[in-house]
Amino acid sequence: ISEAWTPKTASAPPRAKGAKGAPASEPAEPLFFLESQSLWDLLRVEICCSTVSSSFSESEYALVVRAMLENDRLCGTEVTPMTIMEIAAKTGLQASIVTPILEKLLHAALDGTKQCAVLKHAGQTGKARFKFSVAKEVLLRAARDAVAHTTIRRRFGAIGVRIFRLLTEGQKLDQRMIHDRAMAPVKKVRELLYKMLAARVVEMHEIPKGPERVANKCLYYWSADEDRVRMEHVEWVYQALFNLRHRIRAEVAQVQETISGDHDPESLNPKYGSAILAAKALDSEAEDFSNAQIMTLTRLRRRTDVLEEETERLMELIGLLRGL
């Protein structure tokens, strides 16, 4: 968040040029506003560190990447290269530990990706004082690919992921090629291809052998566009968000109907207005509720908390899939 000062009265005298804070000569009050870009930057840092943690078991790798990304964020620049000694000072690790970590991050591949450079050289200051920076685009791309592969695995299974990876390598394949390279039964491959086509995960290309475009005289090739599939994933996530919001409303409405009827002697205190507001007030104003209401509202709060957490996770996925 950021802070700004504003006069309490419209007739307050103007501040001196370049003055900071609230002048002593005029009454003022602080206003706070949200720095949405800073929140996105924080989310980028967390996603990049999570991607590194999933590929390297040692926690020091993510610690080094986090220190470099935080340095970029605090300096207000897209990339701020750092030397080994600067990274060591930032992480609290010894330079002898940081050096092999940087070497591995420069050359080791991330799990399940075609990219291999988490770090890159960013110049040299003096003899043997190399500077390094994080390849954010590689980490974010890897995170997006991981989301896509996880979603496809849930919908189409392990063979579906294998088919999708084959088709995103850049060339169009026919069904026989896919069957051979995916090492899966022909019937299963055919079934999955048409299911994925219906879900707009893959595309089919019809190439006629001759001048006439007849079905039995055409060749059929398959391909997949990762960017297009990512936008399809955004649509799926929006649908999941809609379902979650509907589920939360249904949970609240069910409890509201149970404990808020005028005919019920155990009806809810009118000052709360709704069951969800009453559930949030349980800790501070428990004396306003009967034991039966406390049990019902506690169950409601537990369920809605889980659903709200899942909603927040899906919102993060949308930000990630849309490229932050």
N, C-alpha and C positions, 0 to 999 in steps of 0.2 A: 504494500500500500504506500501511498504518498500523502504528504501533509501540505496543506496550504492555509494561509490566514486570510480571513475576510472581516471587514468592519461590521460591528453589530448594528450600526446606524448608517443610514444613507448619507448623512451630513458629515461623516467623519472626514478629517483632512487627509489629503493624499500623502502617501509615503514618499520619503526621499528616494531619489534614483539610486538603484543598487543596494537599498537597505534590505536586510534579511530578517525573517521572523516577524513578530508582532511589535510595532513601535510602542514605546511607553506612553506616547501622547494620545493614543486613540484606543478605545476599547475594541478588542477583536476576539474572535473565537476560531479554533482550528477546525478545518474541514478535512476529511479523509476521503480519498478516492482510490479505486482499484487500478493497479497497473496490469492490465490483461496481458500485455506482451511479456512482462516478467514471468507471469504464470506459465505462459507457453514455453518460455526459455527453461523454466524449472522442469516442466514436463519433458522437454527434449533431453535434459540432463539425465533424468530418471530412466527414460527409455533406452538411451545409449548405454548407461551403466548396467541396466538389466540385460541387454543384449550381450555385453561382454561377460557378465556373470554366468550366463547360460552356456557360453563357449569355453570359458576357462574356470576350472574348479577353484583355483587359489584366489582368495579375496583380494590379494594385493593388486591384481590386474585391474579390477573394477575401481579400486582405490586410486590408482594412478590416473585412469581415464577420468574419474570424477574430479580429481584435483585440477586437471588440465581444462576440463569443461567449465568448472566453477570459475577458474581464472579468466576464461573467455567471457563468461557472463558478467562477472564483476567489473571487468575492464570495459564492458560495453561494446566489444568488438566481436566480429564473426570468428576470427582466428587470432589468437595471441600466442605465438610460438614460445616455448620454454626450454631452457637448458636442463641437463640432468641434475645439476645442483639445485636449480630452482624447483624442479619437481620433487626432489628429495626433501627440501625444506618445507614444501607445501604439504607433503604426505606424512612427514615424520619418519620416513624410511631412510636407511643408509644408502649412499650412492652405489655401493657394491651390490645392493639388492635391486635398485631401480634399473641399473644398466641392462641386466639380462631380461628383465620384464619388457623394457622398451625394444630390445632386439627381437623378442618373440612377437610383440605386437606389430612390429614392422613387417614381419614375414609370415606369421602363422595365419591360416585361414579360419574364418568364422564357421561354425557348424552350419551345414546346409546351405551355404552360399557360394557363389562363384567369385566373389570379391575376396581379397586376402589382406588388404592393407588397412588395419585399424588406425595406425599412425602413419605419418609421412614426414620426411625431412623438410624443414622449412628454413634453410639457410645455415650459415655458420658464422659465429662471432669469435674470432681469434683461433688460435691453433687447437684443433681437436675439440672445439666447443660447439658441437652441433645443437641446433634447435629443432624441437619436434612439435607437431600439432596433430590434433585428432581429426581423422577423416569422418566428419559427422555424417556426410551423405552416405557413406558405406554402412555405418551403424544404423541409420534410420531406414535405409533400404533393406537391410537384413531384418530389422524388426518388422517392417511391413510384410516381407516375404514370409516370416515366421507366422504372422497372423493369418495370411492367406492359406498357408499349408495346414495350419491347425484347423481352420474352418472347413477346408476341403476334406481333411481326414475325418472330421466329425460327420460330414454329409455323405461322403463317397468311399470312406475307408482307405486303407494303406495303398491299395492298387490305384485308387483315384489320385492320390498324391503322386505316385510314380508316373502315371500318365500325364498329369499336369506338368511335372518337372521336365519330362521329355518334350512336351509341346512348347515349352517356353524357352527352349534352347536356340530357337531362331529359325528352324526349318520345318516345313510342312511334312507330315508323315501320313501314310495310308494305314489302314487297319492292320495289315499284316506286319508292317514295320513296328507299329506300337505293340502288337502282340509279342513279337520277338524280343524287343528291347525291354519291355516291362516284365517279361517272363511270367505272364498270366494267361489263363485259359482264354481261347478265342471268344467263347460265348460270354464270359464275364467282361472282357474288354469291350465287346460290342454293346452289351447292356449298359455299362458305365458311360461309354462315349455318348450314347443317346440321352441318358439321364443328365450328363453334364452339359450337353447341347441345349436341353430344355431349360436348364438353370442358367444358361448364357455364360458358362465357364469356359467352354471351348467353342470353336467355329468350324463349320464344315464347308469345304470348297468343292464345287462340282465342275469338273473339267471334261467337256465332251471329246470323244475320240475322233469324231468326224464332224461334218457340217450340221448334222441333226442332233438336237439335244434330247436324246432318249435316255431314260433312266438306266437301262441295261447296257447302254453304250457310253457310259461316262465313268471317269475315274474320280474317286472321292478321297480328298486329303483333309487332314485335320490340323488345326493350329490353336494357339492360345496367346492372348495379349495380356500381359501382367497388369498394365495400367487400366485396361478395360475391366479386368476381373476385380481389381481393387475397388473400382467404383461400384461394381455389383455388390461387393462386400459391404460397402457403405449402406446400400439399400437394405441388405439383410440386417445390418445392425440397427438401422432405423425401425425396421419391422419389429425386431426384438425389443427395442425401447418402447414402442407402442404397446406391445404385449405386457411389458413390465408395468407401465403406467396403468394400464387397464386392470392388471392383477392387484395393484396397490389400492385402486379405487374400489374394487370388489371386496377386498379385505376390510377396508374402512366401512363400506356401506353395510356389510354383514354385521359388524360389531355395533354400528350406529343403530341399526334396526333392533338389535338385541337389548341394548341398555338405555335407549333414549325415548322409548314410547311413553306417552302421557298416562296410559293405563297401568304402567308398571310401577309398583311402589319403590322399586330400586332404580328408577330412572335417573339419568345423568343430570348433574347440576347444570342449569341452563347457561351459566356464565362461561362455560367452556366452548359452547357452540357446536363442536364436532368431537367425535371420538378420537381423532388423531391428535387434536390439541390437548384433550384430556390425558392421553397416553404420554405426551411429552411433559405434562405437569405432575406425573406420578411421584417423582422424587421429591419435589419441593412442597407439594400440597396433598400428601397422602391422606390426611384426615378428612378430605372432602369426599372420599370414596368408601364404599362398603368393601368387604373382603371379596365378594363375588365380582364386583367391578374391577378391583385391583388385579385379580387373576385374569379376567378377560382382557383388560387393557395391557397387561404385561405381555400376554401372548401376541396381541396386536403389534405392540412396539417391537417385539423381537422379530416378527415376520417382516414388518415394514423396514426395519433397519437393514435386514439382509437384502431386501429388494432394492432399497436406496443405494446400498454399496454396489450392487450389480449394475444399477443405472449409471453410477459414476464411472465404473469400469468401462461400460459401453461408450460413454461420452469420450473417454480417453482414446478408445479404439477409433472413433470417428475422427478425432483430431489427428491420430497417427496415419490412418488410411488416406486422409485428404492432404497429407503432406505437411501438417502442422503449419 
